[in-house]
Structure formats: C-alpha cells, structure tokens
Amino acid sequence: MDMFLQYIISGLSQGSLYSLVALGIVLIYRANRVLNFSHGDVTTAGTFIAFALVGYGFSGTAMPWWAAFVLAILAGSVIAMIFYYLILIPAQRRGANHLGQIILTLGFGLVIQSFILKFGSLEPQSFPFPLSATKTFGLGGAVISELNLGTLIIGIAGCIFFYLLVQKTPLGLAMRATSENLPAAQTLGIPTRMVLATSWGLAAGLGVLAGLFSAATLFLDPTFMLEPFLKGMAAAILGGLNSLPGAIVGGLILGIAEALAGGFIAVAFKNTLAFLIIIVVLLVRPEGLLGTEFVERV
C-alpha cells in the first residue's frame, strides 16, 4: 500500500507538468483550431534563457532564480506572440488553411531549434534549481522529495489559476467568446487579435513553467522538452482538445498511469500502458474524456 501511494504521488507530480503543457496546447487549439507544434521548442527556448540568466544575468553576475524564472516565462510568451502577429496573422489574411497554419508552427519550431543549437550548449547541462531532489519528507507511508513536492504544488496551482483566469475574469470571457464565435466577438467590439495573441502568450508561459521544473529532473539540452511535449499532446487528446478541464485531468491520468506501470510492471512498459489507455478511451469517446464535438457556427 505504501508503494502504491508512493507511485500515485510521483505520478501526480509528473502529471501536473503534463497538464500545464496540455493546457497550452488546448488553449491554442480552442483559439485558432491549430495544433501548435512549436510549443515544445518555445518552452525549450524559455528554459535556456532562464539557464543563461541564472548563470550570467545582465551584468556578468548570476541573477536570482525567481527573477530569471519570471523573465524566462515572459520571454517565452513574447516569442509566441511574435509568431502570432508576424507569421500567423499574415498567413491567415492570405487564406492559409488549418493544415498550412500547423505547418507554419512546425517550421517556426525548427527555426527556434536552430537558434538554440547556435547559441545554447549542445552538451547536456545540469539545471540549477532552488528545490532539492535529495531532501525528502514523509507523507503517510510515502516519501516525497522537496523537488517533487514543489513540482506538484506549482503544477496544480498553475492549472487552477489558469482555469480560474479563463472562467472567472473578463479576459477569460473574451477568450471564450473569441474561440466560440470569432465574427460575433468582433461585432461585439472585442479586440480579438489582442485576445488571441494573449492566448498564445499564456500558452507559452505555461509551457515554460513546465519546462523549468522538467529541466530540474532532466539534463538540459536542445531536445529535452520533446518527450514532455509529446506527453502533453497525448494528455490534451486524452482529455479532449477543446476542454481545459480535460487537459488537466488527462495530464494527471497520464502521469499516474506511467508511474504505476513503471513501478508494478516494468519501466520499459510505462509509456506503452499510458498510450494504450489513450487508445481505449478514444475508441469509446473519440472527443476525449471531457471533450465535446466541435460544431463551427457559420
């Protein structure tokens, strides 16, 4: 029973990061009906910026970790908003279809990756982090490290904060109105371009937050976010691509399934079991656990 609790806590900790990534993917899909394949690369860029700031800062000395993290999240948001304003909007004005827009996100991700390869380190780096992976606390019959506890708290808090932002604030109302019916939102005077750009920025910020905590457990290299991005995409599909609560639930389920499979079956089997769960769920509910069929208003 103690081991079961241990794996559940570990799965919730990792799953909360998947949920943050999935929330960003779902937010962009709801806003533009586009799967953003540059999400992982923008996250990687933001994490490398944090790594550089913690090591060097602006004046040649190390910057406090909290300031570096805030600036990294803002930098990731700005990168995503630049893509929306300078690339996606002109493409939409020229009649680019959804597939074309998806290809643009993929190409933008490759451009970012080339900059990371040019200015970042190709060798895996140990990411300095304020929380310790060796200091542990007892929780019932389980043991949780300071890093995992912080990851769980920040991940869940980030998901709740973002969900409340979308559901309970005027900005969130504008975002939901824009995603439901863009022409009607424009008729009502909602600045839809600004709202959509904010959606891209928030999505990237969530991704960078997940990337910072992922880098604490993984070695930092130009491709370190590939697996978390793919797991976040899987979590978004599992929960429903048009459901923000579904993204949270999908990420947590995926994290717990991985931990239980790795602990009780085999480490090599944990990814397989997680995706088998997704296949079974989608066979029963093609829209995902909490997703609904998208009906476009014309």
N, C-alpha and C positions, 0 to 999 in steps of 0.2 A: 504493500500500500504506500509505503514511504517513497519507493522508486516511482510509482505511478504519479504521485503528487509532484515529485521532482521533475518528471518529464512534462507534466502539464504546465508547471511554472516556466520551465525552459521554453516550451512551445509557445506560450502566451507572450513571452518576451520577444522571441524572434518573430512571431506572427504580428505583433504590434507594428514592427517595422515594415512588414509586407503590406499591412493595412495603410500605412502612410503613403507608400509608393502607389498602391491601388487607388487610393483616394485621388491622387493627382491624375492618374490615367482616366478614371471615371469622370472627373471634373471636366477635362478637355473633351472627352467624348460627348458628354452632355451638352457642352457649349457649341462645339463645331462638328459633331459627328465624325471626328477624326481620331484614329488611334495614333498617339504620339510616340513614335519610335526613337525620338531624340531625348526622351525623358531620362533614361539612364545616363546618357553622355552629359547632359546638363548637370545632373546630380554629381557625376564624377568631377566635372569642372569646378563646381562649387566646393567640393571636398578638398580638391587640390589647392584652391585659393585659401581655404582655412589652414591647410598644412603649411603653406608658404607664410601666411601671416603669423601663425604661432611660432614659426622658426625665425622669421626675419622682421615682420612688421613693416612699417613705412620708414622707420628711421634707422634700420640696421639692427634693432634690438627686438627681442621677442615681444609679441603682443599678448595681452591677457586672453586666455582661451575663450571667455564669454564674448569679448569684443570680436575676436576672429570668427567665432561661430555666427554671430549676428551679421557681420559683413559678408560672410560666405553665403548665408541664406539670401540676403539682399542681392548679392551678385548673381546667384542662380536665377532669381526672379527677374532681374533686369535682362539677362541673356535670353530668357524665354519670351519676354515682352518684346525685345528687339526682333526676334524671329517673327512674332505675330505681326508687328507693324511693318517691317521692311520686306518680309518674304511672303507671308501667308495672305495678307490683305491684298497686295498687288496680284497675287495668283488668283484669288477669288474674284477680283474685278475682271480678270481676263477669262473667267469662266472655267477655272480648274475644277474638275470633279473631285469626289471624295478620294478616289484612288490616287489621283495626281497629288492631292494635298498630303496623303500618307507618305508618298514617295519623297515629297519635299522634307517632311520631318526626318525621314531616314537619311537623306542627303545632308541635312543640317547636322544630324548626329555624327556623321562621318567627318564633316568639317571640324566640329568641336574636338573629335577624337584626334584629328591630325594636329590641332593646336596643343592638345595635352601631350601628345608624343613629342612635339617640338620643344615645349617649354617645361614639361614635367619630367620627372625621373622615370626611366624605363625599368629600373630595378625596384622590386617590392620594398616598400618602406614601412616601418613601424610608426603608426599614427599616435602622437602624444595625446593622451586623453585624461581629463581630470578625475575620472572614476576608475577604481582599481578592479581588475579582473581576478585578483587573488584574495582580496579581503572579502570575507563571507559573513552571512547572517543566517541564523536558524529561523525557519518558518514552518512551524508544525514539525513534521518529521523530515522536512526537506531542507536543503541548504541552497542559498542563492547568493551569488556574488554581488558586490556593490555595483558592478557594471550592468549585470543583468537586471537588477532591481531598478536602477536608473533608467535603463532602456525601456522596461515595462511601464514605468511611471510616465516617462516623457512620451512614449508611443501612444498610450491610452489617453493621456491628457491632450496630446496633439489632435487625435481623432475626435475627441469630444469637443474641443474648442472649435475645430473646423466645422463640425456638424452644426454646432450652435450658431456659428457665424453665418452659415448658409441658410439655416432655418429661421433664425430669430432676429436678423438685422436687416435694415433697408438695403444694404449692399447685397445680402443674400437673396432678398426678394427680387431685386433687379436681375441677379444672376439666374434665378429660376425662371423669371418671366422671359428673359432673353433666350434661354435654352428651350423653353416650351414653344414660343412663337415669336421669332425674330421680327417679322413685319409689324405685328401688333405692338411689340415693345417699342419699336421705333415710332409708331404712331402715337404712343402714349408719352413720348418725349424722353424715354430712357436713353442715355448715351451708350448705345450698345457696343460701339467699338472699345470704349474705355472699360466697360464691364467685361467684355471678352478678354481684353488684354490683362485685366486684373485676375481673371480666372487662370490664364496662362502663368502669371507670376505666382499666384498662390500655389498652383500645382507644382511648380518648380521648387518653391520654398519648402513644401512638404517633402519633396524628393531629397533635397539637400539635407534636411534634418534627419531623414532616414539614413542617408549616406554617411553622415558624421558618426552616427552610432554604429553603423555597419563597419566603417573603417577601423573602429576600435577593436573589433574582433577578427577582422581580416587584414592582411597586408595591403597597403595602399599601392595600387598600380593602375595604369590606364584602363584596365578592363575589370576592375574589382566589383563594379556595380552591375555587371552583366547578369549574374545569377539572381541577385535581389530584384533586378528589373523584370526578369522573366517570371520570377515567383510573384511579384506584384501584379504583372499582367494576368497570370493564372488566377490570382485571388480576385481580381476585378471581374474576370469572366465567370468564376465560380459564384460570386455574389450577385452578379448582374451588372452589365456595363452601364446601365442608366440608373443605378441605385447607389447612393452614397452610403447608407447603412449596410448595403450588401457588400461594398468594398471592405468595410471594417470587419464584418462577420466572415467574409471569405478569407481575409488575411489571417485572422485568428484560427480559423479551422485548418488552414493550410499549415500554419506553424505547429499547432498541436499534433496534427496527423504526421508531420515529419518527425517530431520528437518521439512520439510513441512508436512509430515504425523503426526509427533508428535505435531506440532503446530495447524494444521487445522482439524485433525480428532481425534486422541487420542494417548497419549504417548504409550499405550499398543499396538497400531497398527503400530508403525513406523517400527519395524523390519519386520512385515508381508508384508507391502507395498513394502519395499525395495526388498525382495526376490520374490514377485510377479512380479516386474519389471524384475528381472533376468530371471525368468521362461519364461515370454513373449518374451524377447529378444532372448533367446536361442532357443525358438520354431521357431523364424523367421530366426535367424542366429546362427546355432549350434557352430560356431567357435568364437562367441563373436562379439562385436561391430566392433572392428578393427582387429580381428584375421583372420588368413588365414589357410587354411587346411595344415597341416604338411605333407610334402612329403619327405620321407627319401631316400637319394641317396645311392645307393649300387654299 
